Amino acid sequence: MVERLNRTFREEFWVHYEEEVDLNTMNFHLKRWTEKVYNRKRPHWSLGYRSPWEYLRDTGFVECPT
């Protein structure tokens, strides 16, 4: 699973990252991308092509704010 996540970061985040290569700046942008894109918009094969947010909302596992 870790290798797959690293591949996703390489293919979908790092290729578009154009900010300064500073650890604090990179962590900020990576965290923001993970919250906004990876967890809310990006479909995941293992979740039936739903984002984690959609999966949790649809299964009623937790109440997800909009």
N, C-alpha and C positions, 0 to 999 in steps of 0.2 A: 504494500500500500504506500509506503514512503517513497519508493521509486516512482510510482505513478503520480503522486503529488508533485514530486520534484520535476517530472517531465511536463506536467501541466503548467507549473510555474515558468519553466523555461520557454515553452511554446506559446503561452498566452499572456504572460506578464512581462518577462524580461525582454522579449523582442520589441515591446512597445515602451519600455522604460527609458526615458530620455533625460532624467534628472541627474544631478551630480552623484557620483559614486561615493556617498558618505553613508556609513552604517545607520545612523539615526534617521536620515532622510529616506533611505531605502526601506527600513523597517516601517516607517510611517506609511509610505505609499503601498507597500506590500500588504499591510494590515487593512488599509482602506480598500484595496482591490479585492482582497479575500472576503471582506464583509459585504461589499456592494455587488461584486460580480460573481465570485466563486460560490458563495452561499445563497445568493438571491436570484441570479439570472441564469447562470450556467447549468444546462441540463447534465445530469449524471446518469450514466448507463445503469449503474447498480440501483438507482432509485426510480427506475422506469422512465428515464429521460425527463425527470423533474429535478428542480433545484432542491437542495436540502431544505430551504424555507418552504417550498411547495409541498415537499414530502411530509414535513412535520405538520403543516397546516391541514393537508388532506387526510392524514391518518388520525388527526385529533390528539396526537401524542402530547403536544404542547400548544398553547394558544399563541399564535404568532401575530405580533403587531404589524400593521401595514406600513 
